[in-house]
Amino acid sequence: MEQGSLALSVMNTFVVRLWTERSATESRWRGRIEHVQSRESAAFSDVDGMLSFMGRFVEIHQGKEM
């Protein structure tokens, strides 16, 4: 097999936790994400925050069909 034809498979697994924080006047979504392989984690309060964290480990193509 030629060296150039080898494809490396990299697995990235994320655990995402979502919950709602409620006050007398509003409720907001909160979340925490963990990259399982590195055990790094981060809190986020919107989808952009979650995707930003994931983007550190994988290439994310927003708005493009894969």
C-alpha positions as CSV (number, residue, x, y, z in Angstrom):
1,M,0.0,0.0,0.0
2,E,1.3,3.4,-0.9
3,Q,2.0,5.8,2.0
4,G,0.0,8.6,0.4
5,S,-3.2,6.4,0.2
6,L,-3.3,5.8,4.0
7,A,-6.3,7.6,5.6
8,L,-6.1,8.3,9.3
9,S,-9.3,8.1,11.2
10,V,-9.5,10.5,14.1
11,M,-12.3,10.1,16.6
12,N,-13.6,13.0,18.6
13,T,-16.3,12.4,21.1
14,F,-18.1,15.2,23.0
15,V,-20.5,15.1,25.9
16,V,-22.9,18.0,25.9
17,R,-25.1,18.9,28.9
18,L,-28.0,21.4,28.6
19,W,-30.2,22.9,31.3
20,T,-32.4,25.9,31.8
21,E,-31.7,28.5,34.5
22,R,-34.9,30.3,35.5
23,S,-35.5,33.5,37.4
24,A,-38.7,35.3,38.2
25,T,-38.6,37.2,34.9
26,E,-36.7,35.0,32.4
27,S,-35.2,31.6,31.6
28,R,-31.9,31.0,29.8
29,W,-30.3,27.9,28.4
30,R,-26.8,27.0,29.7
31,G,-24.5,24.2,28.8
32,R,-21.3,22.4,29.4
33,I,-19.3,20.5,26.9
34,E,-16.5,18.0,27.4
35,H,-14.0,16.6,24.8
36,V,-13.8,13.0,26.0
37,Q,-10.3,12.2,24.6
38,S,-8.6,15.2,26.2
39,R,-11.0,15.6,29.2
40,E,-11.0,19.3,28.5
41,S,-14.4,21.0,29.2
42,A,-16.0,24.5,29.0
43,A,-19.2,26.2,29.9
44,F,-21.3,27.9,27.2
45,S,-24.4,30.0,27.0
46,D,-25.1,29.8,23.2
47,V,-24.5,27.6,20.2
48,D,-21.5,29.7,19.1
49,G,-19.7,29.1,22.4
50,M,-20.3,25.3,22.0
51,L,-19.1,25.3,18.4
52,S,-16.1,27.4,19.3
53,F,-15.0,24.8,21.8
54,M,-15.6,22.0,19.3
55,G,-13.6,23.9,16.7
56,R,-10.5,23.5,18.8
57,F,-10.6,19.8,18.1
58,V,-12.3,19.3,14.7
59,E,-12.8,21.4,11.6
60,I,-16.3,22.7,11.5
61,H,-17.9,23.6,8.1
62,Q,-20.8,25.9,8.9
63,G,-23.3,26.5,6.1
64,K,-21.8,23.9,3.8
65,E,-23.2,20.5,2.9
66,M,-20.8,17.7,3.7
